[in-house]
Amino acid sequence: MYKVYTFLIVCAFMLPSSLFAQENKRTKATTSDIIIIDEDNERVIVGLNKARVEVDERNDTVAKITIGRRKWEFIEEQGNTKVRTIRIDHDDFKGHWAGVQLGFCNYQETDHAPFMDLNSGKSMTFGVNFLQYSIALQKHKKNFGLVTGMGWAVYNYRFDNNYRIENNQDGITAGTPTVHDVEKSKIVTSFINVPLMLEFQSGKDAKQDVFVSAGIYGGFKLGSHTKTIYNNRDKNKSRQDINLNPFQYGLMFQAGINFIKLYGTYNLSTLYEADKGPEVTPFTVGLTLVNF
C-alpha cells in the first residue's frame, strides 16, 4: 500500500522543471518544489508552491494535504478513517478586497427633486472585486499593510413615483410626469472601481479573524440606462446620456470578524455632472458575501 501511495503522489505532483539530488534514499528538490521519498520510515512528502501532500503509514495520521491556508488530515482510528480540517495562520499579509459584495445604495440630497425620491429598501448594489494586491508594511509582523486592486460594481437606484427620468430641452436631467401610473422606475449604472486602503488584522485563528480597513477609491463608468414600467405593463428603456458623472471617487471602509464582513462607501463626487442635474451624493452599505 505504501508503494501505491508513493507512485500516485509522485505522478500527480512531479514537475518537469524540478531538479533533484539523492542522498540516503531521499530525493529533495533544489528549487521551491520538493519531493521526499523516505523508504526506511515509510514516508512520502510532495510539495510545491502553496500545496503539500504527506503520506506516513507509521503514524495514525496517514495522510496530510495542505492547500493554501487549509490542511486536511486523514486519521485512522480502530479501522475507521476520519478527516480533520485545520486552518493555517497567515505566513504573509493578505487583505480583504477580492470577493463578492451585496448592499444598498442611497444618496444624500443637497437639491431636493421629487423625481429623485428613492425607494431605498429596493435600491441595491452588487459587485465583484476580481483583482487584489496586498503590500505588507511591517517586516516581522504580517497584520498591517496596504490593499489595492480592481472591482466591478452595479448600482441600481429604484423609484416608485410617476416620473420618467430624461433630459429636458436645456439638456439638464429632470423628471417628466407620465400619463400612466408608474409601477417602478430605476437608474442602473456600472463602474470599475480601484481602492487604496490601509488594513489592520488581529486574531490567530478562524474564530478570531478580525480586520479593519479604510481608505479611498476611484472609478470610471462603464455604462448606464433608465427603465420605466407602467401599471399597464408598458415599458420604456433608454440608454440616453442623462448626465451621470463619468467618474466617481470617495471614502471606503471595511470591517469584519470571522465570516461577518461589512463595507461602506461615501462618494466625494456627485451622481450627476455639475449643474446638469440635482446635486446628490451617493453612498453604499453592505456585506461581503465571499472573499477570494
C-alpha positions in Angstrom: 0.0 0.0 0.0 2.9 2.4 0.8 4.3 1.9 -2.7 0.9 2.6 -4.2 0.6 5.9 -2.3 4.2 6.8 -3.3 3.5 6.2 -7.0 0.2 8.1 -7.1 1.5 11.1 -5.3 4.8 11.4 -7.3 2.9 11.1 -10.6 0.3 13.8 -9.5 2.8 16.4 -8.3 6.0 15.9 -10.2 7.1 18.9 -12.3 9.4 18.5 -15.3 11.4 21.6 -14.3 12.3 20.2 -10.8 16.0 19.4 -10.0 16.7 16.6 -7.6 19.6 15.4 -5.5 19.6 11.9 -4.0 21.1 11.1 -0.5 20.3 8.1 1.7 17.3 7.0 -0.3 15.8 10.6 -0.2 15.1 12.9 -3.1 14.8 16.6 -2.4 14.3 19.4 -4.9 16.8 22.3 -5.1 14.0 24.7 -6.0 10.9 25.8 -4.0 9.3 22.5 -5.1 10.2 19.3 -3.1 9.7 15.6 -3.3 11.0 13.4 -0.4 10.8 9.6 -0.5 11.9 8.0 2.8 11.5 4.3 2.4 13.1 3.5 5.7 10.3 5.3 7.6 7.6 4.6 5.0 7.0 8.3 4.4 6.5 10.4 1.3 6.3 14.2 1.1 5.4 16.1 -2.1 5.3 19.9 -2.1 5.1 22.7 -4.5 4.0 26.3 -4.3 1.3 26.7 -1.7 0.5 23.0 -1.8 1.8 19.9 0.1 0.9 16.2 0.4 2.4 13.9 3.0 1.8 10.2 3.5 3.1 8.4 6.6 1.9 4.9 7.2 3.7 4.6 10.6 1.6 7.3 12.1 -2.1 7.4 13.0 -2.4 10.4 10.7 -1.8 8.5 7.5 -2.1 11.5 5.1 -2.0 15.3 5.2 -3.0 17.6 2.3 -2.2 21.3 2.6 -3.5 23.8 0.0 -3.1 27.5 0.8 -4.3 28.1 4.4 -6.3 24.9 4.7 -5.0 21.5 5.8 -6.8 18.2 5.7 -5.6 15.3 8.0 -6.7 11.7 7.4 -6.6 9.8 10.7 -7.1 6.1 11.1 -8.7 5.0 14.4 -9.8 1.5 15.1 -10.3 0.7 11.4 -12.1 3.9 10.6 -10.8 6.9 8.7 -11.6 10.4 10.0 -10.9 13.7 8.2 -9.9 16.8 10.2 -9.8 20.3 8.7 -7.2 22.8 10.1 -6.8 26.4 9.2 -3.2 27.6 9.0 -2.2 31.1 10.2 -1.1 33.7 7.7 2.5 33.5 6.6 2.2 36.7 4.7 -0.1 39.7 4.6 -3.3 39.3 2.6 -6.1 41.9 2.5 -9.8 41.6 2.3 -10.8 43.3 -1.0 -11.2 40.5 -3.6 -14.7 38.9 -3.3 -18.4 39.3 -4.0 -20.3 42.2 -2.3 -24.0 42.9 -2.0 -25.5 46.0 -0.4 -27.9 49.0 -0.5 -27.2 52.2 -2.4 -28.5 55.6 -1.4 -27.6 59.2 -1.7 -27.6 62.5 0.3 -29.6 65.2 -1.4 -28.4 68.8 -1.4 -31.1 69.8 -4.0 -34.4 68.1 -3.5 -36.1 67.0 -6.7 -39.4 65.0 -6.5 -38.4 62.7 -9.3 -35.3 61.6 -7.3 -37.4 60.3 -4.3 -35.6 57.0 -3.8 -37.1 53.7 -2.7 -34.1 52.9 -0.5 -35.2 49.5 0.5 -35.2 48.3 -3.1 -32.1 50.2 -4.3 -29.4 47.6 -4.4 -25.7 47.4 -5.4 -23.8 44.3 -6.5 -20.1 44.0 -7.0 -17.3 41.5 -7.9 -13.9 42.6 -6.8 -11.8 40.4 -9.1 -8.3 41.7 -8.6 -6.3 42.3 -5.4 -2.7 43.3 -4.4 -1.6 43.2 -0.8 1.5 45.0 0.4 2.8 44.3 3.9 4.1 47.4 5.8 5.8 45.5 8.7 9.0 43.5 8.4 8.3 40.8 11.0 4.6 41.0 11.5 2.0 40.3 8.8 -1.1 42.0 10.1 -0.8 45.6 8.7 -0.5 46.7 5.1 -1.8 48.3 2.0 -4.6 46.8 -0.1 -5.4 47.8 -3.7 -6.9 46.1 -6.7 -9.9 46.4 -9.1 -13.6 45.6 -8.9 -16.8 45.9 -11.0 -19.9 47.3 -9.3 -23.5 47.8 -10.5 -25.7 50.4 -8.8 -29.5 50.1 -9.1 -31.4 53.2 -7.9 -35.1 52.4 -7.6 -38.0 54.9 -7.7 -41.8 54.5 -7.3 -43.1 57.9 -8.5 -44.9 59.0 -11.6 -41.9 60.4 -13.4 -39.8 59.3 -16.4 -36.2 60.4 -15.9 -34.7 62.1 -19.1 -33.1 65.3 -20.2 -35.2 68.5 -20.8 -34.8 70.9 -23.6 -31.8 72.6 -21.9 -30.0 69.2 -21.7 -30.5 69.1 -17.9 -31.7 65.9 -16.2 -35.2 66.2 -15.0 -38.4 64.2 -14.3 -41.1 64.2 -16.9 -44.6 63.4 -15.5 -46.2 60.4 -17.0 -49.7 59.9 -18.4 -50.0 56.4 -16.9 -49.2 55.5 -13.3 -45.6 54.1 -12.9 -45.2 50.8 -11.2 -41.5 51.2 -10.9 -38.6 53.1 -12.5 -34.9 53.0 -12.0 -31.4 54.2 -12.9 -28.8 51.5 -13.4 -25.1 52.3 -13.7 -21.9 50.3 -13.5 -18.4 51.3 -12.6 -14.9 49.8 -12.5 -13.5 50.8 -9.1 -9.9 50.9 -7.8 -9.3 51.2 -4.0 -6.3 52.1 -1.9 -6.8 51.1 1.8 -4.8 50.6 4.9 -5.8 47.4 6.7 -5.1 46.1 10.2 -5.7 42.4 11.1 -5.9 40.8 14.5 -6.5 37.2 15.5 -4.7 33.9 15.4 -7.4 31.5 14.3 -10.7 31.4 12.3 -12.9 32.3 15.2 -10.8 35.5 15.9 -10.1 36.7 12.4 -10.8 40.4 12.9 -9.8 43.1 10.4 -10.5 46.8 9.8 -9.6 48.7 6.6 -10.2 52.2 5.4 -9.1 54.4 2.6 -10.1 56.0 -0.7 -11.3 54.7 -4.1 -11.9 56.0 -7.6 -13.9 54.6 -10.5 -14.9 55.2 -14.1 -18.3 54.5 -15.6 -18.8 51.6 -17.9 -22.4 52.3 -18.9 -25.9 53.2 -17.7 -29.6 53.2 -18.6 -33.0 54.1 -17.3 -36.0 51.8 -17.2 -39.7 52.7 -16.5 -42.5 50.1 -16.1 -46.1 51.4 -16.1 -49.1 49.8 -14.4 -50.5 48.8 -17.8 -47.2 46.8 -18.3 -45.8 49.1 -20.9 -42.1 49.5 -20.6 -39.6 52.2 -21.6 -35.9 51.6 -21.5 -33.4 54.2 -22.6 -29.7 54.5 -22.8 -29.8 58.2 -23.3 -27.0 60.1 -21.6 -28.7 61.6 -18.5 -25.5 63.4 -17.4 -24.4 60.8 -14.9 -20.9 61.6 -13.7 -18.4 59.5 -15.7 -16.1 59.3 -12.7 -16.6 58.7 -9.0 -14.3 58.9 -6.0 -14.7 58.8 -2.3 -14.0 57.1 1.0 -14.2 53.4 1.7 -14.4 51.4 5.0 -14.4 47.6 5.7 -14.6 45.6 8.9 -15.2 42.0 9.7 -14.9 39.2 12.2 -14.8 35.6 11.0 -17.4 35.2 8.2 -19.2 38.6 9.0 -17.8 41.3 6.8 -19.3 44.7 6.4 -18.3 47.5 4.0 -19.4 51.1 3.2 -18.6 53.8 0.8 -19.2 57.6 0.7 -18.7 59.5 -2.5 -16.9 62.8 -2.6 -18.3 63.2 -6.1 -21.9 63.7 -7.1 -24.2 61.4 -9.0 -24.7 63.9 -11.8 -22.2 66.2 -13.5 -22.1 69.7 -12.1 -25.1 71.9 -13.0 -26.6 69.2 -15.2 -28.9 67.6 -12.6 -29.9 67.6 -8.9 -26.9 67.6 -6.5 -27.0 64.3 -4.8 -24.1 62.4 -3.2 -24.1 58.6 -3.3 -23.2 56.2 -0.5 -23.5 52.4 0.0 -23.5 49.9 2.9 -23.5 46.2 2.6 -21.9 42.8 3.2 -19.0 40.9 1.6 -20.6 37.5 0.9 -17.4 35.7 -0.3 -13.7 36.6 -0.1 -11.4 35.1 -2.8 
